[in-house]
Amino acid sequence: MKVIHVLILSLVAVGVCSAAGPRKKKAAAPQPVSEKVQPVPADTFSYAMGVAQSQGLRVYLQQREGVDSAHVAFVVKALADAAQMSEEQMQQSLAYAAGLRIALMNRLQVIPTLNQQATGKRDTTYTDLAIFTRGLTDALTGAAKLKADSAMAIVDRQMKFYQAQLKERSAAFLAENAKREGVKTTASGLQYRVIKQGTGPVATDTTAVDVHYEGKLIDGTVFDSSYRRGKPATFRPNQVIKGWTEALKMMPEGSVYELYIPYNLGYGERGTQNIPPYSTLIFKVELLKVKP
């Protein structure tokens, strides 16, 4: 009985404590349950994703693939046809497309460049596109009439012939130009004519200078001009070709000279993209400022 009385007293105590405790808070109003996100049917999702990606594809086609907006219908046809192709058919079509890209590059870039290297003129018909393509494709299929080393020897012969012509023309020009009134020749072979003699300071190797200039070939072709850009160039004499370096260090500020630079003081036996090998260069140079 004693044990039962203790248990009863404990239960009563718990009840008293509970009654004496803080009141329970009023239950908050239930929040409305948000509507569940419903899944999208696969076909609806697929179509919507295609539409969503179309704008990015349009930009890619124009900027990366060079597809004109008028030719988008051909891209559409290719995409539709590809859905019915096997993997092997896809690889064949990709190879065909690669051939088309190379053919376009040959027409727009390779042939003009070969003409420039072989004759000095990009727009000449010396390199025939159709015959060039036949040689290219015959070699790819193993049907070429020439071996690779024999073909290169023929190409090299024409390049040497053209370069020899350039060298002879440059030498003849300089020999005749040296006879002109007012033209002086330095020990290095640089020729110059003073159009205006300045009275300012003279630059050293590392002195920055501001200049306006125009450069052309002996046939009159202008290949560079700060005048056309509307802004003088700034550099140090030791940052340019040898002919310029020599001239800038003898031109007082305010001078205007015409320079005739042999190939060995210019761009040498290789030239640049716009300057053929062995080219004599003619520059009008206006020394605006020798900076302190």
ChimeraX attribute file (.defattr): number of C-alpha atoms within 10 A of each C-alpha:
attribute: neighborCount
match mode: 1-to-1
recipient: residues
	/A:1	6
	/A:2	6
	/A:3	7
	/A:4	9
	/A:5	10
	/A:6	11
	/A:7	12
	/A:8	11
	/A:9	11
	/A:10	12
	/A:11	12
	/A:12	12
	/A:13	12
	/A:14	12
	/A:15	12
	/A:16	11
	/A:17	11
	/A:18	11
	/A:19	10
	/A:20	9
	/A:21	9
	/A:22	8
	/A:23	8
	/A:24	6
	/A:25	6
	/A:26	6
	/A:27	6
	/A:28	6
	/A:29	6
	/A:30	6
	/A:31	6
	/A:32	6
	/A:33	6
	/A:34	6
	/A:35	6
	/A:36	6
	/A:37	6
	/A:38	6
	/A:39	7
	/A:40	9
	/A:41	8
	/A:42	9
	/A:43	9
	/A:44	9
	/A:45	12
	/A:46	12
	/A:47	10
	/A:48	11
	/A:49	11
	/A:50	11
	/A:51	11
	/A:52	11
	/A:53	10
	/A:54	11
	/A:55	11
	/A:56	10
	/A:57	13
	/A:58	15
	/A:59	13
	/A:60	13
	/A:61	16
	/A:62	13
	/A:63	11
	/A:64	10
	/A:65	10
	/A:66	10
	/A:67	16
	/A:68	11
	/A:69	10
	/A:70	7
	/A:71	9
	/A:72	14
	/A:73	10
	/A:74	11
	/A:75	12
	/A:76	11
	/A:77	10
	/A:78	12
	/A:79	11
	/A:80	11
	/A:81	11
	/A:82	14
	/A:83	9
	/A:84	10
	/A:85	12
	/A:86	10
	/A:87	10
	/A:88	9
	/A:89	12
	/A:90	15
	/A:91	12
	/A:92	12
	/A:93	15
	/A:94	12
	/A:95	12
	/A:96	11
	/A:97	12
	/A:98	12
	/A:99	12
	/A:100	12
	/A:101	12
	/A:102	12
	/A:103	15
	/A:104	12
	/A:105	12
	/A:106	17
	/A:107	13
	/A:108	11
	/A:109	12
	/A:110	17
	/A:111	21
	/A:112	21
	/A:113	18
	/A:114	18
	/A:115	18
	/A:116	20
	/A:117	18
	/A:118	23
	/A:119	22
	/A:120	19
	/A:121	15
	/A:122	18
	/A:123	13
	/A:124	15
	/A:125	12
	/A:126	15
	/A:127	19
	/A:128	11
	/A:129	16
	/A:130	10
	/A:131	10
	/A:132	13
	/A:133	14
	/A:134	12
	/A:135	16
	/A:136	13
	/A:137	13
	/A:138	14
	/A:139	15
	/A:140	10
	/A:141	8
	/A:142	9
	/A:143	11
	/A:144	15
	/A:145	11
	/A:146	12
	/A:147	10
	/A:148	10
	/A:149	9
	/A:150	11
	/A:151	13
	/A:152	11
	/A:153	11
	/A:154	10
	/A:155	12
	/A:156	13
	/A:157	12
	/A:158	14
	/A:159	16
	/A:160	12
	/A:161	13
	/A:162	18
	/A:163	22
	/A:164	14
	/A:165	14
	/A:166	19
	/A:167	19
	/A:168	13
	/A:169	16
	/A:170	21
	/A:171	17
	/A:172	11
	/A:173	15
	/A:174	19
	/A:175	11
	/A:176	10
	/A:177	16
	/A:178	17
	/A:179	10
	/A:180	10
	/A:181	8
	/A:182	10
	/A:183	15
	/A:184	17
	/A:185	14
	/A:186	10
	/A:187	6
	/A:188	13
	/A:189	16
	/A:190	22
	/A:191	21
	/A:192	23
	/A:193	18
	/A:194	17
	/A:195	14
	/A:196	13
	/A:197	13
	/A:198	18
	/A:199	11
	/A:200	15
	/A:201	16
	/A:202	20
	/A:203	24
	/A:204	17
	/A:205	13
	/A:206	11
	/A:207	16
	/A:208	18
	/A:209	22
	/A:210	17
	/A:211	23
	/A:212	20
	/A:213	19
	/A:214	17
	/A:215	20
	/A:216	19
	/A:217	18
	/A:218	16
	/A:219	8
	/A:220	10
	/A:221	12
	/A:222	16
	/A:223	13
	/A:224	14
	/A:225	18
	/A:226	15
	/A:227	13
	/A:228	11
	/A:229	10
	/A:230	9
	/A:231	12
	/A:232	17
	/A:233	15
	/A:234	15
	/A:235	13
	/A:236	18
	/A:237	22
	/A:238	17
	/A:239	12
	/A:240	13
	/A:241	15
	/A:242	20
	/A:243	24
	/A:244	20
	/A:245	18
	/A:246	19
	/A:247	21
	/A:248	28
	/A:249	16
	/A:250	13
	/A:251	24
	/A:252	20
	/A:253	23
	/A:254	18
	/A:255	22
	/A:256	22
	/A:257	21
	/A:258	21
	/A:259	22
	/A:260	31
	/A:261	26
	/A:262	25
	/A:263	23
	/A:264	17
	/A:265	19
	/A:266	22
	/A:267	21
	/A:268	17
	/A:269	14
	/A:270	13
	/A:271	14
	/A:272	11
	/A:273	11
	/A:274	13
	/A:275	21
	/A:276	24
	/A:277	22
	/A:278	24
	/A:279	28
	/A:280	26
	/A:281	24
	/A:282	22
	/A:283	20
	/A:284	20
	/A:285	23
	/A:286	23
	/A:287	24
	/A:288	20
	/A:289	19
	/A:290	22
	/A:291	14
	/A:292	8
